[in-house]
Amino acid sequence: MKYDVYGIGNALVDKEFEVTDEFLTAHGIEKGMMTLIDEATQQRLLAGLTETFGLKKRASGGSAANSIVAVSQFGGNAFYACKVANDETGEFYMHDLHAAGVKTALDQVRCNSEGVTGKCMVMVTPDAERTMNTFLGITADFSEAELHLDELRLAHYLYVEGYLVTSDMSRAAVLKARQVAAEHGVKTAMTFSDPSMVKYFRSGIDEMLGDGVDILFCNEEEIATFTGKDDLEEAIAAISPFTRKLVITLGSKGALVVDETGRTEIAANRVEAVDTNGAGDMFAGAFLYGVTQGMDNAQAGKLASLAASRIVTVFGARLGKEMHQEVLAAVR
């Protein structure tokens, strides 16, 4: 296999700010959720955030992109299929991914993509909760044309982010990728990405899940919303037909992996969180790296839990390569 993980998802440049709960309330922003907004609204919000709080950090982002970067930084081979525009933000995004060791085809196709690269305003409150307002821009038009299927055929895993559900075109691309993956023995992993995706786009999530995936990542709120079951055991029973391996992150309670071999409880690592943005993405990326390197559920889960605990102690959804290697060394 040329790639351990081939990811598809939105290409968004994250702009992160430390904000107050009062700011969210004053602007009618739903805390803890990802909300799609138009460009004019985002420009107004950005102006207010910059003036009031100042920009904390900028990085290439997107749920699956964050996970794919983690795979690469741990030492895996990763490819990311996405869409950015031929603008300064798109150029920044491409170079940022390449600097992280992720392969893309953006250098071939970006010059022909007129439009605006997507951006995400990440607002972090004092309790470390992340709230996101996103203008998708050109990434909303991610389609089969951006899949680069020759690269997908050379991967061990296809990784799909739930945020792609919001676009008919992107959803169609997911279905095509899943079809090609199945035809070439490539396993599929998927994340729900955010409770709002399950809550507001349920039929699309069902379509993307299809006859099930090899690995499904979700958190407690997402699994409860998807199944309609508040009891975790009932929710696990209800969702099991959709996946061969279920990975549930449980916040301060750790995580749980459920598959045909049984259940594996993953312990949490106690830290002082300053920013929860990217914690789930890091967990998924580290877990995928682990399973593609021959780790069992307990080993991959331990790596993922430790990596996620590290990411919440810094601002932004990325760790440097050196810290990735320190985490990896700590669990070997």
C-alpha positions as CSV (number, residue, x, y, z in Angstrom):
1,M,0.0,0.0,0.0
2,K,1.3,3.5,-0.9
3,Y,-0.9,5.2,1.7
4,D,-1.9,4.2,5.2
5,V,-4.9,6.6,5.1
6,Y,-6.5,8.5,2.2
7,G,-8.8,11.2,3.5
8,I,-11.5,13.3,2.0
9,G,-13.1,16.3,3.6
10,N,-13.5,20.0,3.7
11,A,-10.5,22.3,3.2
12,L,-10.8,25.2,5.7
13,V,-8.3,27.7,7.0
14,D,-9.0,27.9,10.7
15,K,-8.8,31.3,12.4
16,E,-8.8,30.8,16.1
17,F,-9.8,33.3,18.8
18,E,-10.1,33.3,22.6
19,V,-13.6,34.7,23.3
20,T,-16.1,35.1,26.1
21,D,-19.5,33.5,26.6
22,E,-21.0,37.0,26.5
23,F,-19.6,37.5,23.0
24,L,-21.3,34.3,21.8
25,T,-24.6,35.3,23.4
26,A,-24.5,38.8,22.0
27,H,-24.0,37.5,18.5
28,G,-26.6,34.7,18.8
29,I,-23.9,32.0,18.3
30,E,-24.8,28.5,19.5
31,K,-22.0,27.4,21.8
32,G,-20.2,24.1,21.2
33,M,-21.6,23.6,17.7
34,M,-20.4,24.1,14.2
35,T,-22.7,26.4,12.3
36,L,-22.6,27.2,8.6
37,I,-22.8,30.9,7.7
38,D,-22.5,32.9,4.5
39,E,-19.5,35.0,3.5
40,A,-20.9,38.3,4.4
41,T,-21.8,37.1,7.9
42,Q,-18.3,35.6,8.3
43,Q,-16.7,38.9,7.3
44,R,-18.7,40.8,9.9
45,L,-17.9,38.2,12.5
46,L,-14.2,38.2,11.6
47,A,-14.0,42.0,11.9
48,G,-15.7,41.9,15.4
49,L,-13.5,39.0,16.6
50,T,-10.3,40.6,15.3
51,E,-11.1,44.0,16.8
52,T,-12.2,42.6,20.2
53,F,-9.9,39.7,20.8
54,G,-7.2,39.6,18.1
55,L,-6.3,36.5,16.1
56,K,-4.7,33.7,18.1
57,K,-3.7,31.3,15.4
58,R,-4.1,30.4,11.7
59,A,-3.7,26.9,10.3
60,S,-5.0,24.6,7.5
61,G,-7.9,22.8,9.0
62,G,-11.0,20.7,8.4
63,S,-12.0,17.7,10.5
64,A,-10.5,15.0,8.3
65,A,-7.5,17.2,7.4
66,N,-6.6,17.4,11.1
67,S,-6.7,13.6,11.4
68,I,-4.7,13.1,8.2
69,V,-2.0,15.5,9.4
70,A,-1.8,13.5,12.7
71,V,-1.3,10.2,10.7
72,S,1.5,11.8,8.8
73,Q,3.2,13.4,11.8
74,F,3.2,10.1,13.6
75,G,5.1,8.7,10.7
76,G,2.4,7.3,8.4
77,N,1.9,7.9,4.7
78,A,-1.2,10.0,4.1
79,F,-3.0,11.6,1.2
80,Y,-5.8,14.3,1.4
81,A,-8.3,15.0,-1.4
82,C,-9.9,18.4,-1.0
83,K,-10.7,21.6,-2.8
84,V,-9.2,25.1,-2.4
85,A,-9.4,28.2,-4.5
86,N,-6.6,30.0,-6.4
87,D,-6.2,32.7,-3.7
88,E,-3.8,33.5,-1.0
89,T,-5.7,31.4,1.6
90,G,-5.7,28.4,-0.8
91,E,-2.0,28.7,-1.3
92,F,-1.4,28.9,2.4
93,Y,-3.6,25.8,2.9
94,M,-1.7,23.8,0.3
95,H,1.8,24.7,1.7
96,D,0.7,24.0,5.3
97,L,-0.5,20.5,4.4
98,H,2.7,19.7,2.4
99,A,4.8,21.0,5.3
100,A,3.1,18.5,7.5
101,G,4.1,15.7,5.1
102,V,0.6,15.1,3.7
103,K,0.4,14.4,-0.1
104,T,-2.2,16.2,-2.1
105,A,-2.9,17.0,-5.8
106,L,-3.5,20.7,-5.0
107,D,-0.4,21.9,-6.8
108,Q,-1.9,20.4,-10.0
109,V,-5.5,21.6,-9.7
110,R,-5.6,24.7,-7.5
111,C,-4.6,27.1,-10.3
112,N,-7.8,26.2,-12.2
113,S,-10.1,26.8,-9.2
114,E,-11.7,30.2,-9.2
115,G,-13.6,31.2,-6.0
116,V,-12.9,31.7,-2.3
117,T,-11.1,29.2,-0.1
118,G,-13.2,28.2,2.9
119,K,-12.6,29.6,6.4
120,C,-13.6,28.6,9.8
121,M,-13.9,31.0,12.8
122,V,-12.9,28.9,15.8
123,M,-14.0,30.6,19.1
124,V,-12.7,29.2,22.3
125,T,-14.3,30.2,25.6
126,P,-12.6,30.1,29.0
127,D,-14.0,26.6,29.7
128,A,-11.9,25.4,26.7
129,E,-15.1,24.7,24.7
130,R,-14.8,25.3,20.9
131,T,-17.5,26.9,18.9
132,M,-17.2,27.1,15.1
133,N,-18.8,29.3,12.4
134,T,-17.9,28.2,9.0
135,F,-18.1,29.6,5.5
136,L,-17.4,26.7,3.2
137,G,-16.5,28.7,0.1
138,I,-15.2,26.5,-2.8
139,T,-14.9,23.4,-0.6
140,A,-18.7,23.2,-0.8
141,D,-18.2,22.2,-4.4
142,F,-15.9,19.3,-3.5
143,S,-16.9,16.7,-6.1
144,E,-15.9,13.4,-7.8
145,A,-13.5,15.5,-9.9
146,E,-11.3,16.1,-6.8
147,L,-11.1,12.5,-5.7
148,H,-7.9,11.4,-7.5
149,L,-9.1,7.8,-7.5
150,D,-5.8,6.4,-8.5
151,E,-4.4,7.4,-5.2
152,L,-7.4,6.0,-3.3
153,R,-6.8,2.6,-4.8
154,L,-3.4,2.5,-3.2
155,A,-4.6,3.1,0.4
156,H,-5.2,0.9,3.3
157,Y,-8.1,3.1,4.6
158,L,-10.4,5.7,3.2
159,Y,-11.3,8.2,5.9
160,V,-14.5,10.3,5.5
161,E,-15.6,13.3,7.6
162,G,-19.2,13.8,8.4
163,Y,-19.1,17.5,7.5
164,L,-19.3,16.5,3.8
165,V,-23.0,15.6,4.4
166,T,-24.0,19.3,4.0
167,S,-23.4,19.4,0.2
168,D,-25.2,17.2,-2.4
169,M,-22.1,17.3,-4.6
170,S,-19.8,16.3,-1.8
171,R,-22.1,13.5,-0.6
172,A,-22.1,12.1,-4.1
173,A,-18.2,12.2,-4.0
174,V,-18.3,10.2,-0.8
175,L,-20.5,7.5,-2.3
176,K,-18.2,7.3,-5.4
177,A,-15.1,7.0,-3.1
178,R,-16.8,4.3,-1.0
179,Q,-17.7,2.4,-4.2
180,V,-14.1,2.5,-5.5
181,A,-12.7,1.6,-2.1
182,A,-14.9,-1.4,-1.8
183,E,-13.9,-2.6,-5.3
184,H,-10.2,-2.4,-4.4
185,G,-10.2,-3.8,-0.9
186,V,-9.7,-0.4,0.8
187,K,-11.4,-0.3,4.2
188,T,-13.6,2.7,5.1
189,A,-13.6,4.7,8.3
190,M,-15.9,7.6,9.0
191,T,-16.5,10.2,11.7
192,F,-19.7,12.0,12.4
193,S,-17.6,15.1,13.0
194,D,-20.1,17.2,15.0
195,P,-23.5,16.6,16.7
196,S,-25.1,19.2,14.4
197,M,-24.4,17.0,11.3
198,V,-26.3,14.1,12.8
199,K,-29.1,16.4,14.1
200,Y,-29.7,18.4,10.9
201,F,-28.6,16.1,8.1
202,R,-29.6,12.7,9.3
203,S,-30.8,11.3,5.9
204,G,-27.5,12.3,4.4
205,I,-25.6,10.7,7.2
206,D,-27.5,7.5,6.5
207,E,-26.7,7.7,2.8
208,M,-23.0,8.1,3.5
209,L,-23.0,5.2,6.0
210,G,-24.6,3.0,3.4
211,D,-24.3,-0.7,4.4
212,G,-21.9,0.2,7.1
213,V,-18.2,1.1,7.6
214,D,-15.2,-0.7,9.0
215,I,-14.6,2.0,11.7
216,L,-17.0,4.6,13.0
217,F,-15.8,7.4,15.3
218,C,-18.3,9.4,17.4
219,N,-18.8,10.9,20.8
220,E,-21.5,10.5,23.4
221,E,-23.7,13.3,22.1
222,E,-23.4,12.1,18.5
223,I,-24.3,8.5,19.2
224,A,-27.3,9.5,21.4
225,T,-28.5,11.8,18.6
226,F,-28.1,9.2,15.9
227,T,-29.8,6.4,17.8
228,G,-32.3,8.4,19.9
229,K,-31.0,6.5,22.9
230,D,-29.7,8.3,26.0
231,D,-28.6,5.1,27.6
232,L,-25.1,4.3,26.2
233,E,-25.6,0.6,26.2
234,E,-28.8,0.9,24.2
235,A,-27.1,3.3,21.8
236,I,-24.2,0.9,21.2
237,A,-26.7,-1.9,20.4
238,A,-28.6,0.4,18.0
239,I,-25.6,1.6,16.1
240,S,-23.6,-1.6,15.9
241,P,-25.2,-2.8,12.6
242,F,-23.6,0.3,10.9
243,T,-20.0,-0.5,11.7
244,R,-17.5,-3.4,12.3
245,K,-15.6,-1.3,14.8
246,L,-17.2,1.4,16.9
247,V,-14.9,4.0,18.6
248,I,-16.7,6.3,21.1
249,T,-14.9,9.1,22.8
250,L,-16.2,9.8,26.3
251,G,-14.5,13.0,27.3
252,S,-13.0,12.8,30.8
253,K,-14.2,9.2,31.0
254,G,-11.8,8.1,28.2
255,A,-13.1,6.1,25.3
256,L,-14.6,2.8,24.3
257,V,-13.8,0.5,21.4
258,V,-16.4,-2.1,20.5
259,D,-15.9,-4.8,17.8
260,E,-16.2,-8.6,17.2
261,T,-13.3,-9.2,19.7
262,G,-15.3,-7.5,22.5
263,R,-14.9,-4.2,24.3
264,T,-11.8,-2.3,25.1
265,E,-12.0,0.6,27.6
266,I,-9.5,3.3,27.0
267,A,-8.4,5.4,30.0
268,A,-8.4,9.2,29.9
269,N,-5.3,11.2,30.6
270,R,-5.9,14.0,33.1
271,V,-4.8,17.4,31.9
272,E,-5.7,21.1,32.2
273,A,-7.5,21.8,28.9
274,V,-7.3,25.2,27.3
275,D,-8.8,24.4,23.9
276,T,-10.8,21.3,22.9
277,N,-10.7,22.2,19.2
278,G,-9.3,19.2,17.3
279,A,-9.4,16.7,20.1
280,G,-11.7,14.3,18.3
281,D,-9.8,14.7,15.1
282,M,-6.5,14.0,16.8
283,F,-8.0,10.9,18.5
284,A,-9.2,9.6,15.1
285,G,-5.9,10.3,13.4
286,A,-3.8,8.7,16.1
287,F,-6.1,5.6,16.2
288,L,-6.0,5.2,12.5
289,Y,-2.2,5.5,12.5
290,G,-2.2,2.8,15.2
291,V,-4.4,0.3,13.5
292,T,-2.5,0.7,10.2
293,Q,0.7,0.0,12.0
294,G,-0.5,-3.3,13.5
295,M,-1.6,-2.0,16.9
296,D,-4.5,-3.7,18.6
297,N,-7.5,-1.7,20.0
298,A,-5.9,-1.2,23.4
299,Q,-2.6,0.1,21.9
300,A,-4.2,2.3,19.3
301,G,-6.6,3.6,21.9
302,K,-3.9,4.4,24.3
303,L,-2.0,6.3,21.7
304,A,-5.1,8.2,20.6
305,S,-6.1,9.1,24.2
306,L,-2.7,10.4,25.0
307,A,-2.5,12.4,21.8
308,A,-5.9,13.9,22.3
309,S,-4.9,14.9,25.9
310,R,-1.9,16.7,24.5
311,I,-3.8,18.6,21.8
312,V,-6.3,20.1,24.4
313,T,-3.4,21.7,26.3
314,V,-2.4,23.9,23.4
315,F,-4.3,26.4,21.2
316,G,-5.2,25.1,17.8
317,A,-5.9,21.6,16.3
318,R,-2.3,20.7,15.6
319,L,0.8,19.4,17.5
320,G,4.3,19.7,16.1
321,K,6.0,16.6,14.7
322,E,8.4,16.4,17.7
323,M,5.4,16.2,20.1
324,H,3.8,13.5,18.0
325,Q,7.0,11.5,18.3
326,E,7.1,12.1,22.0
327,V,3.6,10.8,22.4
328,L,4.4,7.7,20.2
329,A,7.5,6.9,22.2
330,A,5.5,7.2,25.5
331,V,3.1,4.4,24.5
332,R,5.7,2.0,23.0
